[in-house]
């Protein structure tokens, strides 16, 4: 009889809890606000890392495509050398090879503009032994015979040097892969740190409400019900923090893109744009930021659920 009476009391208590849906975790406290702030910071840093990885990957792919389609003939000035005639001769030699779509001489003004960030404005390239360039556009499908072209250039223009950028492309690919690997590793570490933060916050909340949880558990509240209360609370907290961090990261990306577009007309802007593009992460980058926000919110809820279930199992044993 006593056993039946106790079971009836537990069922009645569980039904009462189910009707009232009283929050087990306080909706707002200092620890909760601190956890939201930590999640916002970790989300912000994670999104910045993802954006940097996306920027490096896209820029490296652009570099690789552009460099693979071009070769450079460099002609160093010498005493008694007609540099303009040598440039024209080198251009005509390059145009005669299969796989070459075109060849163009980098003009004097363009050469001075390339050197302006280092040597200052109003540069007279005749006063310095500045090498001149011929840009050779290559067919990406049919490559020209660089060895034969190099030999012919050496015979016709002894001061000419052909660079097909093959070494640079190999180094670029290696650098990009290394950077992406490091970025992904850092991102994984940040997500792990976020999960640990949620675990400690959940344990702290359960410790502060341990007596309530034990009473609810022993009077009939099932583990999924208690875990659901914590999961809902920390999911909302995680979504708030992740949304704040994601929006802050998007603001930073937009600000960098705007700043880059404003400085594109200066020599420094030209060099920066050549190295890093316009600091725009593109649609894939913004989708990645949204994915990071969703992942952190889900990670927060899942981590909380598992922590609560394990805590309740220890109570039962």
N, C-alpha and C positions, 0 to 999 in steps of 0.2 A: 504493500500500500504506500509506504513512504517513498519507494522508488518511483511509483507511478505519479505520486504527488510532485516529486522533484522534477520529473520529466515534463509534467504539465506546466510547472512554473517556468522552466527554461523555454518552452514553446511560446508561452504568453509573453515572456520578456523579449524573445526574438521578434514576435509580431509587433510588439510595441515599438521596438527599435526600428523595424522596417517602416512603420507608419510615420514616425517622427523624423526619421533621417537626421538625427542630431549629429552635428559635426564632431567627430572625435578629435581631429586636429584643429587647433585654434586658427580661424581664417586669416588672421593678420597678427604677427608678432615680430620681434626684433630678429629672431633667427630666420624666419621666413623671408623677411625683406633682405637680409644679408645673402641668403641663398639665391634669391632672384637677381641680386646685383652680381654675384659670382657667375651665375649662368650667363648673364648678359655680357660680362667681360670675356668669358671663355668663348661664347658664340661670336663676339666681335673679332677676337683674335683668330678663331677658326676660319671665319669668312675672309679675313685679310689674307691668311695663309692660302686659302683656296684661290682667291683672286690673284695673288702673286704667282702661284703655280700656273693658273690659266693664262696669265699674261706672258710668262716666260715660254710656255709651251706654244702659244699662238705666234709669238714673235719669232721664236726659233724656227717654227715651220715656215713662216714668211721669209726669213733670212735664207733658209735652206733652198726654198723654191727659187728665190731671186738669184742667189749666188750660183746655183746649179745651172741657171740659164745664161750666165754671163761669164766672160773671161776678160782679163785686163792686159793690155800691152802697155808697158811703162817704158818711156824713152827718157834717158837722162841727158841733160844738156852737156855738150862738150865744146871745147874751143874749135871754132871753124865749122861747126855743125849747124846746118839750116834746120832748126827744130820743126818749123812748119812743114817743110818738104818731107822731112823724115816721118812726121805724123801721117801725112797723106800717103806715103809709100807703104807704111805699116798697115794703114787702113785698107789699101787696095790689095795687099797680100792676104790679109785675113778674109776679105770678101771673096777671094777666089777659091775657097775651100768648101767642099760639101759639108752640110750641117751648120753652116754659118748663115744666120738669117739677116744679119746686118752688122755694120761697124760704124761707129761715130766717134769723132774727136771731141774730147772735153775742151771747151773753149777757154780762152784766157780769163774771162770774167767768172766763169763757173769754177775754174781752178782757184782763183783768188778768193771766191766765196767759201770754198771748202776749207781754206787755210785761215780765214778771218777769225774764227774763235781762238786760235793760238797765236797768230802773228799780227792781229789787229786789222782795222779797216784801212782802206786806201793803200793796199799792198801793191807794189809794182813787182811783178814776178820776174821782170827782166833783171832786177838787181840781185836776185838770189838764184842759185842753181836748183830751181824747182823742177822736178820731173813732170812731164806731161803724159796724159793718158789717152788711150784709145779703148773704148768700151766695145767689146765684141758680143753680140747677141747670138746665143747658141740654140739650135733646135733641140728640145728636150728628148726627142725620140732618136734622132740621128746625130751622134757626137762627131765633131771634126777630128782629124788626125792632128792632135796637139804636138806630137813629136816632130812630124814633118813641118808643121807651121813654125815651131820654135827654131828648127835648123834654118829654114829659109829666112826668117827674120834676123837671125844672127849673121847670116851672110850678107843680107842687104842693108841692115841697120845694126851695126855692132853694139850700139848702146841700148838696143831694145831688149826687153825681158818680158816673156809671156808668163802669166800666172793664171792657171785654170781654177784656182781656189779649192782644189781637192783637199789639201791639208786643212784648210780653214773649215770646210764643211764637216770633215770628220771630227774635228775638235768641237765644233758647234753642236753636233748631234750628241757627243759625249757629255758636254756641259749641260745641255738641256735635259738629258735623261737623269743626270746626277741631281740637278736642281729639283726636278719633279719628284724624284725618289725621296730627297730630303724633305720637301714640302709635304708629301703624303705621310711620311713618318711623323713629322711634327703635328700634323692634323690628327693622326691616330692617338698621339700622346695627349693632345688637348681633349679629345673625346673621352679618353680614359680618365683624365683628371676630373672632367665633369661628372663622370659616373661615380668616382670616389667621393666627390663633394656631395652628390645626392645621397649616397649611402650613409655618410656621416650625418647629414641633415635629417634623414629619415630615422636613424638610430637615436639622434638627439630628441626628435619629436616623440618617438615611442618611449624613450626614457622618462620624458616629462609627463607623459600620459600613461605610464606603465600600469598604475593601479586601476585606471579606468578600463584599459584594454583587458587586463586579467579578469576583472569583474564581468565585463561583457562576454568574454570568452567562456567563463565558467557558468554563466546563467543561460547560455544557449546561442549566443551570437557566433555564427560560423566564421571560419577563417576567411573565406572569399568576401564576406560582407565587410569585415574590418579592413582587409587589404584594399577593397574597392574605395573605402573612404580615404585612405592614405593616397591611393593612386590618383583619385580625382583631384585631391588637393595639390599634390606635387606636379601633376600634369598641367594644371592651370598655372602654377608658379613657373614651371619650366617653359610653357608657351609664352608667358609674359616676358621672362628674361631673354629667351631666344629671339622673340620678335624685336625687342629693344636693341639687342646686339646686332641682329641682321639689318635693321633699318639704319643704325649708325654706320655699319660697314658700307651699305649702299650709298649713303651720303658722302662718305670718304671717296668712294670710287667715282661718283659723279663730279665731285669737286676736283679730283685729279684730272679727269677727262676734260673738264672745262678749263682748268689752268693750262693744260697741254695745248688745247686748241687756241688759247689766247696768245701763246708764245711761239706758235708755229712759224711766224714770219721773221723771226730773229735767227741769226746764225746758230746761237745756242739751242734754239728750239729745233732747228733743222737737224742738228747732231743728235739731240735727245729723241726726236721722232724717228731718225734712222736706226737708233739703237733699240728703242722700246715701243715704237709705234706711237699712238696717241693716248696711251694709258687707258684705253677702253677695253674692258674685259669681255664685252660682247654679250649676246643673249645667253650663251652657255654659262658664262660666269654668273649672271644674275639668277639663272635657274639653279646653279650650284649653291648660291646663297640661300635660296628658298629651301633647297633640299637639306642644307645644314640645319636650318631652323627646325624643320620637321623631324629630322633625325635626333636632334638634341631633345626635343619635346617627348618623342617616343622613348628615347633612352632614359629620360628622367622617370617616366611612368613605369617602364618595365623594371628599372632598377629598384624603384620604390616597392613595387609589387613583390619582387623576389625577396627583398629584405624583410618585408612584413611577414610573408609566408614562413620564412626560415625562423623568424622570431617566435611566431606562434607555435611552430613545431617544437621548439625548445621548451615552450611552456607546457605543452602536452606531455613531453617525455620527462 
